[in-house]
Amino acid sequence: MAERAEAEMRAGVRTAFAVGIALSIALGMIYPVYAITSRALGESGRLRGNVQDLTLDGALSMAQGLDEYRAIQCLARLATADHDVVAEATRERLAYRGDYGRVSALTGIPTLLGWDNHQGQWRGNTFPQANTLTYVANGEMRIETRAQAIATLYNSADPSDALGVIERYGITYIFVGLTERRDFSAEGLAKFDLLPPVCEYGNVRVYSADSFKALLAARPN
């Protein structure tokens, strides 16, 4: 009886081990499917119906279409100063998304915040300090993260709110493309229609931050 019980126990262990190995192999086989879908179809725009010709130039897929690509190239030609900073869409708890951080990545122009989680991973315990800013507005002490500042810049319908963000972070250009129109409110983005774009291709536009200063200076007190 004891030998039989021991044999059954060993058989059970072998079965459990075999099942575990089989599950590990099965899960490993799933990864290539999702990886190919994400890299070859998702990031190339094919899942969104935004199909580009096959090319070794990855900028086209990162730029989410030809209009964005041309606008980014236009910005790269304009922004040649060392102090230039471009604003583009971002959000908190963000990592490994090709539709974010693409303007800065393709031009080399600094931006307020790239992939939030990725920055936190590399900066470690210095990230919270680098990611937050304390400032005074209307006599009150306020604290904001960089993602919150970007949301204010794009979502606020008041150009003076946008100007506050521009001045705090030294922004010189604002990019409004597919990601920005998807993520931010139409009411907030409408204020950009008051400004002359420095780059415009289809529904993608780039604005100079100086336009906000000129706009506010022209407004009656």
Secondary structure, DSSP 4 states (H G I P E B T S, - for coil): -HHHHHHHHHHHHHHHHHHHHHHHHHHHHHHHHHHHIIIIIITTTGGGT------S-THHHHTTSHHHHHHHHHHHHH--STT--EE----SS--S-TTSSHHHHHH---BS-S-HHHHHHHHGGGHHHHHEEEEEETTEEEEEEHHHHHHHHHH-S-HHHHHHHHHHHT--EEEE-HHHHHHS-HHHHGGGGGS--SEEETTEEEEETHHHHHHHHHS--
